[in-house]
């Protein structure tokens, strides 16, 4: 069984009663919005997290913890090729 991200988002919004609009405001402030309009692709640092933007579209959010895990997984794969199936 697969649950779409849309269903998860609506559950968070409607059942847990979390305001998605407020989350959007925390991700995108006026400065970030200005940067999006002027640059097509970049990484925008927002303190605890970074936003990856491609062609004026928010692609993902990366935290320092996730970034560090990715670096470790890549290093393990490099040192022990074929031992892990991580793809990042």
Buried (B, 14 or more C-beta within 10 A) or exposed (E): EEEEEEEEEEEBBEEEEEEEEEEEEEEBEEEBEEBBEEEEEEEBEBEEBBBBBEEEEBEEEBEEEBEEEEEEBEEEBEEEEEEEEEEE
